[in-house]
C-alpha cells in the first residue's frame, strides 16, 4: 500500500537525515562547493551559471572553466560564503565533451570533473514521481538495459527542517543499472526521451518524497502572507500537538504532511542552480482541496520561478492518476473534481498538464506504467520548450457543449484535435 511504501522509504533513509539537518555553513571554513555542484553533473547550457559554496571570510576565490579563457574571481563574505557567475555556451547536437570547473582559494583547490554541458530538469512531488525503476513491472530487465552515461541523475535524499538550509545529500551519477535502480522512473525515462531526440546531455534531479502535501513545498512566509492559505494550512498546523510540544526537526510519520519543512531542506538549496525547467507530480495528498490548492499552486509556481531567477521557467505537471480508493462507486466524484482543479493550473503562462486517465490503475494508486507518463512530459517539452512544433502534445481538449432538444454537441479546442 502507499502507506507501507512511504514508511519503508522514510525508515530506510532516516540514518542520512541527521547529517543533512545538522550541517551549518557557519562551521565551514575550508573551501567547498555547494552540495548540488559536483563532478559528473550536467551544467545548464546557454545561461549564466552560478558557482557557489564556502570559503574563509575575506579570501579570494578563483573560478575557472575549461571552456573559458579567463577565470572569475570573487571574495568570500563574512558568513564564509561565495558566489561567482560564469558564462556557459549553447552546445551543438552530439557534443558530449567532458569538461572541468576548478575552484581555488589560497592553497586549496576543488575540481569538478567529468561535467557535461546540456539541459537540466528539476523534478519534484510525491510518490508517483518518486516511484523508482526497481518498482516497475519486469524491473530487473528494464534496469539491466540502462546504459546512457550522457543522462546524469541526482537523487536527493529525504530531508526537512524548520528553517531554510543549504545542504542536501545525494550524488550526481551517469545513468547505469546501479544508479537508476532507486531513481524516479519518470525522471529517468524523461531524460532518456530528451537525450535521444535532442542528442544533447540531459541532467535530471529528483527532490521530493512520497506522501507529501503541496504546502510542504513552499516557505512559511508565503503561507503566512495569504489569508486563505494561512487559515487552511497553517492554523491547523499551529494548533497541532506536534507543533506545540514536539520537535519538528525530529522525524515523525506526520512530517510529510506538515507545511514548509520539505521546502526548507529540499527546494531552497537548489535556487542558485541554472535549470531548463521543472516537472511536478503531486496531488494525491491534497485531493480534498479545491480553490485552496489552486491558490497554493499558483503561488508556489510564482515563488519557485522568482527564486530560481530564470524567468518563467517551464512548469509541466501530471494529472493525478485514476484510483478508486477501494470504493468503486460511480457517485463518488471527488477525484474528478480535483482533476478539474488541477487543470486550472495550466492557465498560468508556460505550464501544461500531462493527462494520465488512460494510463492509470483504479486498483493501484501507484500505476507502474511510468514510461508513458514520461513520454507525455517529453512531448510537452519538445513542443513547448524546444519548439518542435510537429510533435503534438495534446489529446482532444473539451472547450464547450451546445444543447438542443435531445442532442448535445461537444466542441473541442481546435488546437487539440488533429
Buried (B, 14 or more C-beta within 10 A) or exposed (E): EBEEBBBEBBEEBEEBBEEBBEBEBEEBEEBBBBBBBBBBBBBBBBBEBBBBBBBBBEBEBBBBBEBBEEBBEBEBEEEBBBBBBBEBEEBEEEBBEEBBBBBBBEEBEBEBEBBBBBBBBBBBBBBBBBBBBBBBEEBEEBBEEBEBBBBBBBBBBBBBBBEBBBBBBBBBBBBBBEBBBBBBBBBBBBBBBBBEBBEBBBBBBBBBBBBBBBBBBBBBEBBEEBEEBBEBBBEEBEEEEBBEEEEBBEBEEBBBBBBBBBBBBBBBBBBBBBBBBBBBBBBBBBBEBBEBBBBBBBBBBBBBBEBBEBEEBBBBBBBBBBBBEEEEEEEEEEBEEBBEBBBBBEEBEBBBBBBBEEBBBEEEBBBBBBBBBBBBBBBBBBBBBBEBEEBEBBEEBEEEEEEEEEEEEEEBEEEBEE
